[in-house]
Amino acid sequence: MNTIVAQLQRQFQDYIVSLYQQGYLDNQFSELRKLQDEGTPDFVAEVVSLFFDDCAKLISNMSRSLPDNVDFKQVDSGVHQLKGSSSSIGARRVKNVCIAFKECCDVQNREGCLQQVDYEYKMLKTKLQDLFNLEQQILQAGGKIPQVDIN
Amino acid sequence: MEFKSAEEGRIEKFPVGMRVLAVDDNPTCLRKLEELLLRCKYHVTKTMESKKALEMLRENSNMFDLVISDVEMPDADGFKLLETGLEMDLPVIMLSAHSDYDSVMKGILHGACDYLVKPVALKELQNIWHHVVKKNIKSYAKNIGTSRQLLPPSQSDLVPGVSKKRKDKVNDSGDDDDSDREEDDGEGSEQDGDESGTRKKPRVVWSQELHQKFVNAVQQLGLDKAVPKKILDLMNIEGLTRENVASHLQKYRLYLKKIDEGQQQNMTPDAFGTRDSSYFQMAQLDGLRDFTATRQLPSSGLLSRSHLTKIQPHLYSSINLQGMNSSGFIQQGHHQSSSNSANPFGTYHSTLPPRIQNVNLFQRTSSPLESLQFPRSKCSAYMGDFKSIGDRPIGGGFVDSCMSYGSSSTSLPSASTNTLMLQGNYTQPLHTVSSVNQPCIEKTLSNAASPNISVQGLSRLPSQSWQGNLNTTRFLSNSSPLNHAFFPDQVTCAGNNLGDCSSLVSAGNPGGGMQCEPQLLGGFLQNINSLDGQKWEQQNCSMVNNTFGNVEYPLPGDNMVFRENNAARSKGVDESLMSPIENSGNVNSQEYVGKPSTMVSAEMMKSGKPENAHIDNQNQHDVFDDIMNEMMKQEENNGMVSVAARFGFDSFPPP
């Protein structure tokens, strides 16, 4: 039993470190994890799912506005929001493409940027899902989630 | 230095429990911000809508200690919120994802206390309480400046919640308060100078003329369709804000309802139970001079303290008069210098300070009744009730009586009405008397610590407590025997039931003056304690009504809102009510509206100082605000159809 837990914990640790190293996550994510404790055991999952829902909504709004009209204001506001939320939770890659998006000048570029945002958030979603699954496995095996110190 | 948490009433040290309003239209950021703030042990109310935030702020200016808000919100301008917060003297912290110099500069120039760039770190939030203290220092200094008392701001004074109340207390108990009030009387201006309270919002005085315009506008629109915005437009008064109109409208509506009820009721002595300080005010403004009968003006402390001074100086009367049986009052008059009002609250001996102008019992100078009064108290007393009850000539003259006291008949009914305050039926009067008494008594009862305390406490006493404690019959029977001058040494509690009374009245007895107080007051105190919780809960609910004042739709609609709010209301963490996700904005807002007020009132009520000070804290512009609040509370306490109930509340869930 112990070995299984230890193994899972190992896996978890490695995985999360890799996410940081690959730039999917940054220290804001660590901050987020710190806010989670016995009192708020699902805090990270909650915020992250809020974020993904938000992403989906904003992206779909933006993709609707882009081709039809030139309502860049709405698009820009959507990007701004995404940038804010991604930076809040430490979704580094998503944040970066949002920053790039802001610099897009015309429709074509914007559409390209939007696609990138879409791609990145979905990617992150998958990764974090795997991470949470690992967490669940650890907990189910009776272990504790390791505190991972990201430097 | 204590600050009672709004949630459980436990006492925590500031900044724990500091009430923060967090506004951000981004749900992810908002949720994280909330958690960060909770981690700092603040009390958090969050909303994604700037509009809701504004409503909450306006509803009760004392609801929050600090506002933290994102500046770029599509549905509203973060700067608008900033301005509102500043008006209320609240520290506002701006949040933005923009860190460029210009944006930051703009925020600071607009008056933000601080400008934080997202993503915000926990450390930054841990220090935001500094801003609250700094603001309080400024307000404190400002208020203190007007008072002769030059107390250095103590820690507790600067701590929100406790501090504001204390500040007011300091102000009120200072000698300068009366003079401030007097000056205000003289001014009759629309701007309030340094009134007790920490808010700088200019007060609007609803003069007869202004009120008339208001009424015209309302009538023109039709009461059901009268919304503050339209009324404001119709009135076309420069400087008048929608909020002023909204709160005045709320009061006006309540007043009208009360009139209806009152007319249905019989104008009997029992009707004294109605507290209508606000009605009276409205009535006066409306020129309803014969709005007599049940309408006594149970001046609440606030009334006398802040509003009456401004509006109706003649509404004042001596506190002590109230506490006394009719004859007591009258006789009192003979003793200008003596303080022996058979004031159950006060000392029987201490001389009332020259400026006892609060507590008015019964107003209406027009009354031909004898006037009772304490030296120098501002007068006016209307004992309309007496008229209906039958008059009993009150023997003896009263000093300076501005107040005409209904001629007190020797009959019991009148006696009872005379006693008013003490009457079982009376709820508010007693209550208000005590509350009004408070300021005076604070000054006068220098030699009686307990009366002070009890009086203060009394101000919060629900009427029932009076009934319970005070054997009203005591006073009731004081009619005839006490038809003579109430000389301290002569008081004869002769007559029926005066056995108990004698303990009180024996105050007349120089030596034993103070004795009765403890007895009387002890009972009060007891009641205060026991009823506190219950009362607060009720008041919680009644306080919620305040939101109506700020809502733009006719009351019936409000009922619905509040029903939901009530249902959703809980004393737990805001989180439970806040759906972070993009839910029906409606639901969110309603819940938000309901909850904060609950918490606020709970907080206010639960403060260790159940005095009027907290009411003074309400920086409502409208004169009737405090009065209405008192009235509503009283109603609650009375178990009569509460205003809240009329608004749709059926019952109040227990805490």
Interface residues (C-beta under 8 A of the other chain):
Chain A: Q28 E31 L32 K34 L35 T40 F43 E46 V47 L50 F51 D53 D54 K57 S77 H80 Q81 K83 G84 S85 S87 S88 I89 G90
Chain B: D25 N26 P27 T28 C29 R31 K32 E35 L36 R39 E72 P74 A97 K118 P119 A121 L122 P580 I581 E582
